[in-house]
Amino acid sequence: MARPHPLPDRLIAHRLDAAFYRRATAVVAKQLIGKALLHRVDGQWLGGWIVETEAYLDRNDPASHAARGKTPSNASMFAGPGTLYVYPIHAKYCLNAVTQDEGQGAAVLVRAIEPIWGLDRMRQSRGHDDPKRLTRGPAMLCQALRIDRKDDGRCLVRDEALGVFDAPSQPPRRVRVTKRIGISKAQHRNLRFIDANSDYLSRKVQRTIAG
């Protein structure tokens, strides 16, 4: 039986620090599964459990924004570990956690969460009542959590209203790895990590590799 979800205020003491993000990007992407992503808006915490991520590496990864080098639009991706990198896509937004050392240009895209906290506010933002339609894709996730381009460059490590948190009381997730999706380059790389038991993934997969 699943354990009850802790209140956000109970999670604050377990914020992930810079050392968590200052590691190989694929390792961070895998270990973010099951962590709590939280954003406080107008005094209310919005968020849920991370169930799907993708690792985007440095300049040697053709699918990564870092492949074209540092530009004004992707500068946050080259900032310190734990920086929030938010980029626009089709008039919507995607959020990433910067990894490795400053200047590397690597980050983890959070593709989906299981929505837990602030459901009413998320339903209003998304215009849907079904929890499974609130945050099952990177653009939906940003819309539900009220994150957009103005949040680019915020610090997941120090920002009092935004962060990723561990939950030691929660049961471990069954993590699986697949090829990345929704990209046109380097599709062969197994850099997408999922909670294999989750009903909130952006896309179901038939065949996975043990994580």
N, C-alpha and C positions, 0 to 999 in steps of 0.2 A: 504493500500500500504506500502511495506517495506521501511524503511528509508535508505538513502544512507550510505554506509559503511565509517566510519571515517578513515582518514589516520593514519597509525601506530604512527606517531609522536604526534598525538592528544591524543592517548591512554596512553602514557607514564606516564602522571600525575595521572593516575588511576590504578597504579600497586597494585595488591593484596598484603597485608602485612602479616607478620608472624601471626598476630592475626587471620586472616582469616583461616589459615591452622591449628591453634592450637585449633581445636574443634573436636567434634565427626566426625569420618571419613565419615559416611553416610550423614551427614549434608553438609560437604564440597563437597562430590561427587555430591549431588543434586544441590548445589549452584554454582558449576563450569559450569553447563549448561548455554550457552549463553555468557560466558566469552571469551576473545580473547587470544589465545595462540600464542606467537610470538618468533621467533628465527632469529637473524640477522646474515647472512652469507655473507662474502665479501661485507659488506656495504649495503646489501639488506635485508629487512624484509620478512620473510616467515611465513605464518600462516593463521589462520582462527578462526571461532567461534566453540567452543567446543559444540558438540551435543550428545555425548555419553560417559559415565564414568561408572566405577565399583569401589565399595568400598571393600578393602581388610583389614581386621581387624588385631588385634594383635595375640598373640600366641594361643588364643582360637578359631581361625578361621582356620580349617584344610586346606582351599584352599589358605591361605596366605603364602607367603614366610617366614613370621615371625614365623610360626608354628614350624619350626625346630631350632629356636633360632638364635642368631646373628652369622654370619659367614663372612669370608672375602668377599664373593660374594654378600651378601645382607646387608653389613654394612651400606650403605647409607639409607636404609629403617629405621634404628634406629637413624638416625641423627635428627637435629632440624626440626621443621615444615617449609615447603616450600623448603626443599631440593629436588633435582631431583634424583629419583632412576631409573636407566636404566638397564635393564637386557636382556641378549641374549635369543633368542628362535629360533631354526632352522636356525641358521646363520643370523638371523635378530634381531630386538630390539623392546622393548616396554618401554614406558616412564610412570612414576608415579610421583605424587606429594605427598611427605611425610606429614602426618597429626599428630595431637595431640602433646604431649610433647616428647622431646628427650628421646630415650630409649624404646618407646612404640612399635615400629615396625609396624606401620599402614600406609597405603598409598592409594591413588586413582589412578587407572589405567585410562588414557585417551585413549578411544577406537577409537574415530573418531572425526574429525572436518569438518566443512564446509569450504573448501579452499577459501580464499579471496585474500590474499596478496602474491605476488611473484609467480603467477600461472605459468609463463613461466619456471622459475627455477624448480618448483615442477614437471612440465611435463617432463623436461629433466631428473630429478632424477628418476622418476618413469617409464619413457618410455611409457607414455599414454597421449593422448590429452583430453580424456573425464574427466571433473572435478569430476564426480561421482566415478571415479576409482582411484583418487589420494590419498585420506586420509580416506577411509572408513573401517579402521581396524588398530589396534595398530602398526603392523609392517609396513604397508603401510605409516602410519602417520610419523613414525620415518624416513623412507627412504625419504619421500617428504620433511621433514623439516631438513634433514641432521643431524640427531641426532643418535649417536651410543654409544657404551660402554665408549668411552673416555669422554663423557659428564656426566657420572654418578657422582653424588656428587655436581654438580653445584647448585647454589642457585637461586631459582625463585624469591626470595625477593630482592636480591641485585645485581644480575648479569646484567650488562648493556646491554648485547646482548641476554638475554633470560628472559622470564617472562610470567605471566598471568595477564590480565588487564581487568578492568571493563569498560563498555561502557554505561553510564547512558542514552545516547540518543537513544539507541536501544529498540525496543518494547520487552516486557517480553516474554519468551518462555513458551510453554505448556509442562511442565515436567511430565513424567510418569515413573513409576518404574516397573521393571520386575526381573525375576530371572537372575543370572549371567550366562554367556554362555562360552563355550569352556573350562570348567573345569570338573574334575572328582570327586571332593569332595565338600560337602556342597552346592550342586546345588539348594537346596530348598530355599536358602536365597534370599530375594528380595533386592538386593544391586546393581542392574544395573539401571542407570538413563539415560533417553533419552529425546531429543527434539521430541515430538510426531509428529511434523509437518515436520521433516527433511527428505530430500531425500538422506542424506549422512551417514546413520547409517551403521554399519558393518553388521547388520542382521535385517531385518524387523521382527516385532512381530505382532501377531494377537490379542493377549489379553494382556492388560496392566492394571495396578492399578494406580489410581489417586495419583499423587505425593503430 
